Every structure is written in C-alpha cells, then in structure tokens.
Amino acid sequence: MPHADYLAAPPARRLTRGNLRKCWTKLKERVQRAEPGEWVGYVLASGAHVALRRTDDGSLELQLYRKERPAVADGAERWRREVDTFARVFDVQSWERTDGADGRGRPRSTLLQPRGLL
C-alpha cells in the first residue's frame, strides 16, 4: 500500500509508475522548463520526497527528504542507505552531499552538483 504522504500529494506530484531512473529523467526534464531556483519534485509511493532545482549559477541541487521522523532505532542508518541508493541510481555520487535533519528530526539530504560538472 502506498505511503500516506504519497496519497496526500496532488496527483501531478506523485510518481505513479516507473523506477528511480525514470524519476531522475523526469526531474531533469522538468527542471529545464522551470525558472532558476524553482523546485520541481515528486513524492514516491514509499513516502520519499525527491526535488530538484537549478541554482542561479546553473548547477543542480537535489533534495531528498521525508515528512516523518524515523520510528526505528536505526532510522538514521536506513536513511543513509536510502540516499546512497538514490545517489547511485541518479549517478550523482560525486556531488557534494549533506545529510541531516530538519528542526523536527525529519531526515533531509541535499546533494549539490559541483561547478566543474556543469
């Protein structure tokens, strides 16, 4: 059954079919049409939120996050593994990565494309 965040998202923001590679392709297509600084993104059936934007200098910034705190003791490690999977499938392992949490303890990771890869 899909995650509650997925079900609560507007249909246009749900990635209903396909795999992570398709998600990455769609994000890159949408960000090309977006204004610099404007986030484009999807909510996956797992509840993960994936967003991409083009910065003013033309580089890409990827954010992965969840709207809930991990309910298990090893939640932070599970989150790192999940982000590692996104980074590998999206082929962005060389991007600058910052893992953390927002003020409420919800996991959030940001990956910023190095200027040399523009």
C-alpha positions as CSV (number, residue, x, y, z in Angstrom):
1,M,0.0,0.0,0.0
2,P,1.4,3.5,-0.8
3,H,2.6,5.7,1.9
4,A,0.2,8.3,3.4
5,D,2.4,11.2,2.0
6,Y,2.1,9.8,-1.4
7,L,-1.7,9.5,-1.1
8,A,-1.9,13.1,0.2
9,A,0.1,14.6,-2.6
10,P,-1.6,16.1,-5.6
11,P,-1.7,13.6,-8.5
12,A,0.7,15.6,-10.6
13,R,3.4,15.3,-7.8
14,R,3.0,11.5,-7.4
15,L,5.4,9.3,-9.4
16,T,2.9,6.6,-10.1
17,R,4.9,4.3,-12.4
18,G,8.4,3.5,-13.3
19,N,11.6,3.2,-11.4
20,L,14.2,5.6,-9.9
21,R,15.9,6.1,-13.3
22,K,12.6,7.3,-14.8
23,C,12.1,9.6,-11.8
24,W,15.6,11.2,-12.4
25,T,14.8,11.6,-16.1
26,K,11.5,13.3,-15.4
27,L,13.1,15.6,-12.8
28,K,15.8,16.7,-15.2
29,E,13.2,17.3,-18.0
30,R,11.0,19.4,-15.7
31,V,13.8,21.4,-14.2
32,Q,14.9,22.5,-17.7
33,R,11.5,24.2,-18.1
34,A,11.5,25.7,-14.6
35,E,12.8,29.1,-13.6
36,P,16.2,29.1,-11.7
37,G,15.6,28.5,-8.0
38,E,12.2,26.8,-8.6
39,W,11.9,23.3,-7.1
40,V,10.3,20.5,-9.1
41,G,9.7,17.2,-7.5
42,Y,7.7,14.1,-6.8
43,V,6.5,12.0,-3.8
44,L,7.3,8.3,-4.3
45,A,5.0,5.5,-3.2
46,S,7.5,4.8,-0.4
47,G,6.9,8.3,1.1
48,A,10.2,9.7,0.0
49,H,10.2,13.3,-1.4
50,V,12.6,14.0,-4.3
51,A,13.1,17.6,-5.5
52,L,15.5,19.2,-8.0
53,R,16.2,22.8,-8.8
54,R,18.7,24.7,-11.0
55,T,20.6,27.3,-9.0
56,D,21.4,30.8,-10.2
57,D,24.8,29.7,-11.4
58,G,23.3,26.9,-13.4
59,S,24.3,23.9,-11.2
60,L,21.7,21.5,-9.9
61,E,20.6,20.9,-6.3
62,L,18.8,17.7,-5.3
63,Q,16.9,17.3,-2.1
64,L,15.7,14.0,-0.6
65,Y,13.5,14.1,2.5
66,R,10.8,12.6,4.5
67,K,8.0,14.3,6.4
68,E,8.2,12.0,9.4
69,R,10.9,11.1,11.9
70,P,12.3,7.6,11.7
71,A,10.2,5.3,14.0
72,V,13.0,2.8,14.5
73,A,16.3,3.0,16.4
74,D,18.4,2.5,13.2
75,G,16.4,5.1,11.2
76,A,19.4,7.3,10.5
77,E,21.4,4.4,9.1
78,R,18.4,3.3,7.0
79,W,18.0,6.9,5.7
80,R,21.7,7.0,4.7
81,R,21.3,3.7,2.8
82,E,18.2,5.1,1.0
83,V,20.1,8.2,0.0
84,D,23.0,6.1,-1.2
85,T,20.6,4.2,-3.4
86,F,19.2,7.5,-4.9
87,A,22.8,8.8,-5.4
88,R,23.9,5.6,-7.2
89,V,20.8,5.3,-9.5
90,F,20.9,9.0,-10.3
91,D,24.7,8.8,-10.8
92,V,25.3,11.8,-8.5
93,Q,27.8,10.1,-6.1
94,S,30.4,12.8,-6.9
95,W,28.1,15.7,-5.9
96,E,28.6,17.4,-2.5
97,R,26.3,15.7,0.0
98,T,25.0,17.0,3.3
99,D,22.9,14.6,5.4
100,G,21.0,15.8,8.4
101,A,17.5,16.5,9.8
102,D,15.2,19.5,10.0
103,G,14.3,21.1,13.3
104,R,11.8,18.3,13.9
105,G,14.2,15.5,13.4
106,R,12.9,14.5,10.0
107,P,15.7,13.3,7.7
108,R,16.8,15.5,4.9
109,S,19.7,15.2,2.5
110,T,21.0,17.7,-0.1
111,L,23.3,16.9,-3.0
112,L,24.8,19.9,-4.8
113,Q,26.4,19.5,-8.3
114,P,30.0,20.7,-8.2
115,R,30.6,23.7,-10.6
116,G,33.1,21.6,-12.5
117,L,30.3,19.2,-13.6
118,L,28.1,21.9,-15.2
